[in-house]
Amino acid sequence: MSDFKVARKQKQEPTATLLVRVLGCFALFLGGFALMAIGSLGEAASSPFVFVGGIALVGLSFGLPMIGATER
């Protein structure tokens, strides 16, 4: 016998919360691209670190919405 249970539908967040999350992640995404551009143009010794920081920001912009996500 299988012990099958239906997952309950969780209540969706308010629209304002979703909008702030989307805009925040979009700002992180664009900021990451800006840091990558600054890091690739710079001649300073910190340019590689700025570039890698841009990659980290872009990754963070994709990872933050996944916090608390469940498999559907």
Stockholm file with secondary structure:
# STOCKHOLM 1.0

chainA/1-72         MSDFKVARKQKQEPTATLLVRVLGCFALFLGGFALMAIGSLGEAASSPFVFVGGIALVGLSFGLPMIGATER
#=GR chainA/1-72 SS CCCCCCCCCCCCCCHHHHHHHHHHHHHHHHHHHHHHHHHHHCCSTTHHHHHHHHHHHHHHHHHGGGTTCCCC
#=GC SS_cons        CCCCCCCCCCCCCCHHHHHHHHHHHHHHHHHHHHHHHHHHHCCSTTHHHHHHHHHHHHHHHHHGGGTTCCCC
//
